[in-house]
């Protein structure tokens, strides 16, 4: 009875939060629309919602939008998945070898502070101006973030739990499998949320530098031809796609944690 009442309260709070979020969004869009219609803002630069969504609808119906959207989504998904996987594996390797951890620590700090945009031209020269260069630009952002966060989670595990496994004769492999990884699982899953944003940043930056197709390319093209409605339409699509991707990660997180 108490548990059911608690669940009803949680659902009610979630509905209130969602209603508040939607109210803020709709109010913002309404004010923006009115400001654009009555010329309170420069519509050449800021446009307004109906004009933006008409641009999206027109490009979708003509078929011009789909190749750009599909390419950006593919690059983001590949960069997101590879970045999370490679970063987690690298964190495991660093935890497994204290010597390697001490050697790589200053390099990771320096690489993390380095502006990733500066690496873009290098990736273009190495991998050519296309899909691979953009994915590598994304990996340069997602891998290091994942490695630092997951490695930090590994070292924050309660040492008493490690001692228990050691007391019963457990090896380093047993410690990792029975204690370190299970205890760090929430942090690893939470890293997925961070990597959603990082992956989108990496892909759009890569497309700014080299792409001839993609939402990043449309943004640059829109600036060049002074079509800011196209620029804002591309940003809206990025926001919607990133939100959908984030919500999918949240769903996966809830499902995995519930199973555990």
Buried (B, 14 or more C-beta within 10 A) or exposed (E): EEEEEEEEEEEEEEEEEEEEEEEEEEEEBEEBBEBBEEEEBEBEEBBBBEBBEEBBEEBEEEEEBEEBBEBBBBBBEBBBBBBBEBBBBBBBBBBBEEEEBEEBEEEBEEBEEEEBBEBBEEBBEEBEBBBBBBBBBBBBBBBBBBBBBBBEBBEEBEEEBBEBBBEEEBEEEEBBEBBBBEBBBBBBBBBBBBBBBBBBBBBBBBBBBBBEBBBBBBBBBBEEEEBBBBBBBBBBBBEEBBEEBBEEBBEEBEEEEEEE
